[in-house]
Amino acid sequence: MSKPLFILGKHRSGTTFLSNLLSEHPAIAAVISDRECGGIISGVFESGFFSCINGRYGDISSFGNYMEFASTVSCMEYFMYADCSLEELLSYYPADYPAVFRKIMEKVAAKKTAVYWMEKTPNHTLIVDRIKSYYPDAKFIGIIRDEADSALSALYLKKKQDENRFIRSLSLIKVTYLKSLYDRTMRNFSKRHPDDLFLISYESLINDTASVTANMCDFLGIEKKELETSRKQNTSFRTTQRKELHGYEQHLIRFFYKIAFRLAPICVLKAFYKLYRRSKPRQMPPWFFRTYRMNLSKDQRQHLSK
């Protein structure tokens, strides 16, 4: 039976590049999209399963709930790439959410005769303990990027690079707060489970790919191989004109990341995050259903995302 491998890290930290690199190893299988269009990332695709789907339909031991769950999942882009049909999902009943996801991913691994099936969704980083409870045999690789570079990348992704000085500073503080929360969550988990989480830096991965990939292979207990990917770094980030951070912005980011948010108890950071999440409706991103949505009316599309 293949084992779970989860890639952790804040958005804009190199999770896509790392996943694409690892997916080239014969012992690691993943759900991959080779289409590159708009917001769709070419390469290892995100499932968003445990952050958006898990628990959404209540107790799926009830067939009615399971049917609603299976009908939605079978329309998702991720599971289409995994060649998972509604009929297949129905054949898994009765099962809970983690068991269904594992069955789907083990089928993906079996096609490649891989030792691991790999999943990459940045939002799963904050629920890593829950995922570990679902899959005690799971391994995790986390990636941490320089806080200033990560913040700048996020600023451009959200198209906030041209905001006025005050609003831009607030945006940088917000993304720095989230990055601090993600990074501290990974570091704390690593202290509790040193044999299950391997932390790397984005800069080391870029500058010394061979050495870092060899260390990851050792961690996973698989054959060492020189891994290369034809997919570009930061494949989900596109801009023609990229401006650098101002000097005061770099100091601002480093102050909050290295001092303010590091000194704050992580329980406080998590409490603020929960309040933030409660203020936003829990909707599934439209790109979850990109292919399926193309054939729906506007009203049907709005209902699907609820």
Summary of the structure (lengths in Angstrom):
residues: 306
radius of gyration: 19.6
end to end distance: 35.2
largest distance: 58.0
contacts: 928
relative contact order: 0.17
helix: 54%
strand: 10%
